Amino acid sequence: MDKESLQNIPDDIDVAYYLIHSMSTQSGDFENMEQLCADNFKERIQKTNTQQVIYLSGIVNETQLSKHLSSRKQVEEILSKSTFALTTLRAGIIVGSGSASFEIIRDLVEKLPVMITPKWLKTKCQPIAIRNVVEFLSGVAGRSDTYNESFDIGGPDILSYKEMLLRFAKIRGLKRKIFIVPVMTPKLSSYWLYFVTSTSYALATNLVHSMKIEVICKPNDLASRLNISSIDYDTSIKLAFDKIKQNLVLSSWKDAQTSNIFQKGLSHYIEVPVNGYYKDVRKINIENSKPVLDKIWAIGGKTGWYYGNWLWEIRGIMDQFMGGVGMRRGRKSGTEISAGESLDFWRVLLADKEEKRLLLYAEMKLPGEAWLEFKIDKNNILTQTATFRPLGLWGRIYWYAVLPFHGFIFNGMLKNIATDKILK
């Protein structure tokens, strides 16, 4: 969206991939945002040596399209009117560890033994394994027989969303019952997805409208041309869980769920304020830094926050009711963490094991800004610092209102991180 920043794209390019969408934006009209992105990208790429652009879009075979799929089609039209050749790959549900579709299905199946669901669960779609998507994306690169062409890509199974949920449950060894009711409105459906899964309300709304439309591939011979063997839905799920078990999830759609932190960049927030702030600083001596550092690196998600987890959960629910991200995002890996990742309702700004420092920035709804830092110095002193920069009078009232809770939550958390025993 920042036109000037695209000047950093080098001129010496043969093939470029366009993998951008704005469907989960919390503000503004994502259709206009996507049009702007496509226009800016096209303008810059046309000034390079690029011969081909490969665009991953959505299946758009219906006459009546949702706002999301209509925008996907509009982007394709923008990119097609250019000096480079455009190859469009159109996919429906992409199944893979870290993908939005996979994680939403996983949330529903693992959290709800019985589901009262909207009628769009009867809609048919043609899911595709992320491995196949990557094979198609790499396979068409530089192939002139795919220039200025579009191809629907999908797996061998055509399933309803209900069938996908039940087959997912069977693979996971879970017994699930699904009852479809005709009276659930799109708005209620959006809230249902929002409160049960990790998705934002904005994304849930757009997904619900898209899920009413069948996304089934038009036949083509691209898979045979590229010698790609289609992976079925069941195998796709098993492959995804293999990645999860091995802590090999390289990226997650949840990391893109944020208010505005990426607009300014992580570096804008990494400098904790030194003026106009409140601080809660606690220190404790530790014997061995390594196990303590390992605990810090595993904080949040399924591990929890080492003290008063139920209070953290209540705070997450309150945030969700106010339209925030809540605690639903969890964390990508149980043991590894990197800058830029989401961590429950925090964003990781800095994770440096050599410096023995972890810095988090709050993405919950707050009347101000908040940071949480853990650091072990050379004298084996663990320092835990909560910093809050209030916004106006309400920010100051908020700080003093939660101060009593900080007294025992942060104190208990620090002690449990510093010891081998974990009390929840």
Protein Blocks (a to p, Z undefined) as FASTA:
>chain_A
ZZmlmmmpcfbdfbdcdfbdfklpcgdjfklmmmmmmmmmmmmmmmmmbfbdcddddddf
bfbdcfklmmmmmmmmmmmmcfbdcdddddfddddehiaklmmmmmmmmmmmbacddfkl
mpccddddfklmmmmmmmmgopaklgoiacddddfbdcdfklmmmmmmmmnopacddddd
fkbcfklmmmmmmmmmmcdfklmmmmmmmmmpccdddddfklmmnopacddfklmmmmmm
mmmmnopafbdfklmgcfklmmnopklmmpccfehpacdddddddfblklmmmmmmmggh
jnonoiaklmmmmmmmmmmmnopnbjmnmpfbfkbccehiaehjaccfbdcfklopacdd
dfbdcebdddddddddfkopacdddddddehjklmmmmmmmmmmmmmmmmmmmmmmmpmb
dcZZ
